[in-house]
């Protein structure tokens, strides 16, 4: 092969404990390795405040543990990319993965560490009250229930951990365990005794929730006696319902290429190999009895060491020269880097700038960041952000208009305004949505299917799609990117992104208790993660 740009020995999809462990082993074995993660490196374990059963550690948070894993992987030369893989071609010896920015990456081997997402359980009112009291992420939505009571549904590790976390906000936490005992380690259950505001009800199922604009009534069933009871908060106040009843594997976009079981988990052998040569899987996305960080890192180690032989065989078969990993960053260097003042690098790190240049080089036209600067404090911050983005590439232009408006915002413009607007700095998870928005209006753009394009273009009326997000929410970027993609293909749709933590008036006006929240034309509200197709169906329903 002549061109080795964007070519790796191994690409790992997923940056949780399984993916990070695989990255450590592959890079240490001197293979050029890339980990692609669409959300935040660390995965689901980031929400765990204390880990006390990981060998060799007395106590640390999930964030601390996975941060150390990432530093270790970097030290061996592993590379990292924050993006979403939208297309897989795993049929040939050289695998091709295409990201949501349209960039292709090729490799000799793939490890799928895709993880899983919370499962809904189907009680009456669960769907209709999602975002109105029913939630699935304590980190994302716990703050919305400050000073209120909450119910936690589930009897596993996640339910116990999240219940303890929710005591930071809630006045009382009641855990509803379907069985006669928790299914997690007794040491975790024992910790619940240290929280006087936590009550546990065993053999109890949540059957229904009701309320006006939010949940203030729940029907519970004792599945041993058959007795039903009604749960209400003092003074008939509203309360939260957090569901932690297992996970669903994130395999919807890959299940047609690798073998999965009826539940969608990837089928592997003892070496973590799938039915596709050169493709391995690790972590929560695979079939296993125990889903813990210790088994995830074990899976990553097994998958990577098993994949090494295949990669070596492909080098010999295809006559591809060895590709040394990038120069590693030692843990000491990484520590010093993290201690440096944030302002020394502004909003963007050198790695992010380099990735942006690679994407923007493929743009077919310029895109202007038009800052509509009001008198609010946000206007100055947006100016700093936009200026730094414009300095990345000559294709990005900056225009500032000072206006007498209450809320400053940035609108993307090409030959004309696109209707894509940011009323907050798109940091955290939302930075991806910002880069993809640039790509959609000035580059080739994401593909969504001709049928969806026609349906959007055939809308009768113009609509404004406002997405309320938080920068720590892992589900929000999908909705933000989806609405922006639709706005990029028709003048009938505008797409706005708000960091809800900066707009308490909007939160109160629409009684928002969870993110992402989609508000259409300031009249219709919808909650939860949505695919582009689901967004089109929702828009058509109000058109």
N, C-alpha and C positions, 0 to 999 in steps of 0.2 A: 504494500500500500504506500502511496506517495504522500497523501495528506493525512496527518494524524491529529489535525485540529479537532477538538471535541471528541477525541477517541480515547477510551479508557479500557483497561483490562476488565474492571468490574464497576458496574453502577448499582448502588444500593438505593432502593426507593423506600423512603421512610427513615426518619431521624430519631426514632425512639430508642429505648435501651437495646433492642435487638439489632437495629440498624447501626447504632454507634458501636456496639460490640463487634459486629461484622467488619465495620470500617477499621477498627483497631487491628484486628487480625490480618485483614487483607493488606493494609498499608505496611504493617510491620514485616510482612512477607515480601516487601518490595514490589508490590503490584500497584499500578496507577489506579487509584480508587476515587470515586465520586459518590457522595451521599446527597440525594435530592429529597428535600422535605418541603411540603406545601404550607405547613403552618409554622410551629416553633420547634426547634430542635429540642428533643427531650420527650415528646409524646405525652400520653395520658398521665404518666407518673409526675408531670410537673405540678398537678393539682394536689399531690400528696404532701402534706406539711411535715410529716415525720415518717422515716423509714427506720425500723429498729431490728428487722430480721434479715438484713442483707449481710452476708458473711464479711467479717473484717471491719464493720462499722458499728459503733454503738448507737448513734442516732444522727440522722441528717435528713434534710428535705429532699424531695424528688428532684427539685431544680438543682440543688447542690451536687447531687450524685451524677446526674446526666451532664451537668456542666463540666465536671471533672472528666467524664468519659469523652466529651468533645475535645477538651484540651489534650487528652492523651492521644486521640485519633489524629489531631492536627500535628502533634509532635512526631508522629510517624509518617506524615506527609499526606494524609487523607484530605481531599478537597470537599467543600460544602457548597451547595447551591440551594437557594430558597425559591422554589418554583413548584408548579403542579404538572405532573406527567399526564398528558391528555391522550396520548396515543402510544401504543406498544406494537412493535413488529418483532416478534420473537421467533419467527419461522426459520431464519437462516443462521449460519454460523456466526455472522456479525449481527448483533441485535441493535435495533434502532428505537430510541425513545424520544418523543417529541413533546416539548413542554408547552404550557399555555401561552408562552411568548413566541411560539413558532420555531424555536431553536431545536435542532436535531442533535442528539448525542448518541454515539455509537460505542459498542463495547463487545467484549467476548463472553461475558457472563453477567447475569442479573440476579440480585437477591431482593425478593419482595418482602419488605418488612412494613406492610401497609397499615397494620393496626386494626382497630375496631372502634365503633362509635356507640353511644348509649342506645339501648333498645326501649321502645315504647311497649306498654303492657296491655292497653286496651280497656281500661275502666271507663265507664260512662262519663263523658265530659272531658276526657283527657285531651282530645283534639281541639275542641272548641275553647277550652280554657288555657291552651298553651300560650304563654306570654301574658296571661291574665291571672297567674297564680301557679300554674303547672310549669315546672322547669326541669332541666336535666344536667345543669352544670352549676355547682355551687360557686366556683371561681368567677364565672361570668355573671351570675344573677343573684348571688347571695346578698349583696348590698341592697338590692331592691326591697328586702324584707327586714330591714333594720327596725327594731322595736316591735316586731310582730312574731307570732308563733308559726312554726312550720312542721309539716309532716314529712318524714323521710321514708320512702317505700323501698324495701330491700333488706336482705339479710346477709349480704356478703361483705367483703373487705371494703369495697367502694362505699357502701351505705354507711358503715361504721366510721370510716375516715371522713366522709363528707358531713356526717352528722356533727362530728367534733369541730370541723371547720365552721359550720353554720352557727355554732354558739357565739362566734364573734359578732354576729348581727342579731340573731333571733333571741327573744326573751324565753322561749321554750322550744325544745326540739323533741318530737315524739317519733320514734322509729317503729314502723310497722313491719314485723318479720312474719312471713307467711308460715314458716315452720316453727318447730318447738325450740329451735336454737339457731344461732348464727352459723353460717357455713365457713367463716374465716377462722384464723387462729385465735385461740382463747386469749392470748396475750393482748390482742387488739380489743377483744370484747371487755377484758378487764380494765382497759383504759377508760371505757365509757363511765365507769364508776367515779372517775375524777371530775366529771362534769355534772354538777347538781341540776342543771337545767335540761338534762337529757332523760327522757323516759322511754322504756322499751316495752312494746306490746307484742307478745308472741302469738302464733297461730291466728294472726289478724291480717285480713286482706282489705284493700281499698276497692270498693265497688263503684262509687259514684261521687262526683263533686258537682256543686251547684253554686250559683251566686248571681248577682246582677252584672256589674262591670268587672268583678273579680271574684275569686273563690272565697266564700264565707261559710260553706256547709259541706260536710263529707259524710258519706254512709260507709260504715265499717262492718265487716263480717268476721265473727269468730268461727273459723272453719272446723272447730272441734265440737262446739255446742250448737252451732247454727244460729246463735243469737246475733242480732244486728244492733248497732248503736250509731248515734249521730254525734259527730265531732263538730264543735263550734269553738271559736276563740272568745275570750271575754268581751262583753259589750257588743257581741255580734260583729266583731272586727274581721277584716279579711286576713287570710293566712296563706302561706306558701305550701306547695306540694312538690317535693323534689324526688324524682324517680331514679333509682339506681338499681335496675333489675337486669344486669347483664349487658352484653354488647353484641353488635352486629358487625361482621367482618367487612372491611372496606374493599370489596372485590367486585363491585358492580361493573367496573370498566375493564376488568381483566379476566372475568370468569369464562369468557368465550375463547380464551387462549391457553389457560391452564386448567387442569382438573380441579373441581371443587365439590364438596359434599352437598347434601340437601340444604344445609344451613348456610352455605356460601363460604365455608372455610376451605383453604387450599389444602389439597391432599399431597402429602410428601412421604418419602421413605424415611428410614432411621437417620439418613445423612442429610435430611431436609431438602432432598432433590424432588422437584415436581416431575410431571410426565413429559416436560419439554426439556430437551438436552441444553445444559448451560443455564437453566433457570432454577433457582432455589428459593425457598421461602422460610421466614423465621418470625417468631413472636406471636402476638395475639391473633394474627390472621390465619394461623395454622390450627390443625386439629390437635387439641391437647386437653388434659384434665386440669392442669393448674396454670393459671395466667397470673404470674407474678414477675417482678423485675428480674429475679434470679433465674427463672426459667427462660425469660426473654434473652438475657445476655448469653445464656447457654446455647440457645438456638442460633444466635448470631455467630458464635464461635464455631459451632458444628457446621453451619452452612458455609462459612467462609473457608474453613480448612478443607472441606469436601470439594468446594468449587476450585481450589487451587490446581488440582490435577487437570481439570477440564480446560482451564485457561492456558496452562502450559501446553497441552495437546493442540489447542487452537493456534498458538504461536508457531508451533512446528508445522502444522498442516497448512496454514495460510502464509507462512513465511513472513510474519510480522515481527519487526525488531522489538526487543524489550523496551518498555516505556517506564523509565524511573519515576517514582513519585516526586511531587514537588518537594522542595526543601522544607523540612518540618519546622514547626514552631515549638520550641521547648516549653515545658510547663512554666519555667521561670520567666521566659519572655512573654508568655501569654498573661501571666499574673501581673507583670509590669504594665502590659498594654491595657489590662482592665482597670488598673489603678490610675491611669492617665485621665485627666479631666475630660468630660464628655465634649466640652466645647472645643477641644483641640482638633476634633475631626468633624464638628458640626453634626448635621443630620446623617451624612453618608460616610461609610467606611470605604477605604480603598477597594476592598473586595466588591462591595456593592456597585461602586462607580464602574469598575471593570466589567461587571456583568451587564450593567445598563448600556455601556458603550457597545457591547457585543449585540445587544438587541436593537439599539437605535441605528446602528450601521445599516440595518436592513430596511429602515423606513423609506418610503417612496416620496414623502413630502414633509415639510416642516410642521411643527405643532407649537402653538403659542399658549403659554400659561398666562391667562389674563386675570390679574389680581384686581378684584373689585374691593378696594380698601376703604372700610368705614372707620369709625372712630373707636371701635372696640379694641381691646387688648390683643385679640386674635390677629388683627390685621398686620401688626408688626411681626408676629411669629410667622405668618404665612409669607410675608415678604422675604424673610430670611430663608425659609424653606424653598420658595420658588427661585430665588437667586442662586442657591446652591445647585438646584436641579438644572437650571439653564446653563450653568458653567460646565456641566458634564459633557455636552455635545452641541455642535453648531446647529443641529436640527431642532433643538429646543430653544424657543424664543421667549422673552419675557415682556409683558406689557402691564403697566399699572395705571389704574384709573381711580382717583380719589373721589369718593361719593358720600353723600349724606344717607347712609344706610345703617341699620342696627347691627347687622351681622356681615362681616367680611367673608369673601369666598374666592376661590380660584375656579375659573371655567376654562376648559380646554377648547381651543379654537384651531381650525385649519383654514380653509378658505372662508369659513363662517363659523359662528358659535356652534358647538356640538350639543349643548344642553347637558353636558357632563360637568357637574359642579361639586367641589369639595368645600364644606363649611367647617372643616377641621383639618389639622395637619394629619395626613395619612401615614402615621407611624405604626409601629407594631405590626400586627398581621395585615393591616390595611395598606402597607407600602406595596405589597404585591399587586393589589387591585389597582393602585395608581399606575404602576408600570404597565400593567396589562391594558389599562384604559388608553395610555399613550400608544401602545401597539395597535389597539383596535381602530383608532382614528387616523393614525399616520403610517401604519405598517400594513402588512398583509391581513392581519386581524385573525381572531379565532373563528373557526368554522362551527356553525350550529345546525346546518341542514337547511336545504332549500324550502322545505315545507314550513318550518318555523319562520324563516325570513318572509315568506309570502303572507303568512298569517299576521305578522306584525305590521307589514306594509299595508295590509287591508283594514287596519283599525279605523273606526269611524271618527273618533275624536282624539284630541291631544290630551295626554296625561303626564302628570309629574310623579315620578317614583322616588320617594324619599326613604332612604334606608338609615335607620337608627342603629348604630353599632357601638361597640367598645373595642379599644385597641388590643384587649386581651382575649377577645372572643375568637375561637377557632372556626366557628360556623359562619360568622358575619361576612368574611371576604367572598364566599361563594355567591351570596345574595347581592353584594355590592358589585362584583364583577359581572354577574348575570344581567342586572339592570343596566349597567353601563354598556355592555355589549349590545343590548337591544336598542339603547339610545343612539348607538353609533351607526345603526343601519336605517333609522327612520327619524324624520323631523317630528313625528307625532309623539315621541317620548323624550322626556328629560329625566336625567338620573342624578340624584343628589345623595351625598354621603355626609352624615353627621356623627360626631363622637358624642353619644348621648350624655356622657358625664359632664359635658360642657353646656348642655342645654336642658337644665332642670324644668324649665317652663314647658318644653315639649313633652317631657316625661310625665308631668302632672296633667297636662291637657289631654293626653291620650291614654293616661293610666297605664303606662308601659312598665311591666314587671319582668321583662326578659328581652334579650337580644339574640338574633337580629329581629328587628321589627320593620316591616315594610308598610309605609303609609302612602296610599295613592290618592292624589288630589286633595289631601288633607281631610279625607272623609272615610276612607276604607283602610282598615288595619289588618295585617297578616303577620303571623309570627313563625319563626323557625327557619331552618335551612331549606332552601328551595333550589331545584335545578332550573335551567333555562326554560325547559319545556313546562315545568310547573308555573314559572313566572308568566309565561305567555298565556296559559290557561286562566290564571288569576286576572291578568289584565283584560282578557276577553270577557271575563265574567262581569266586569264593571264598565265595559266600553259602551 
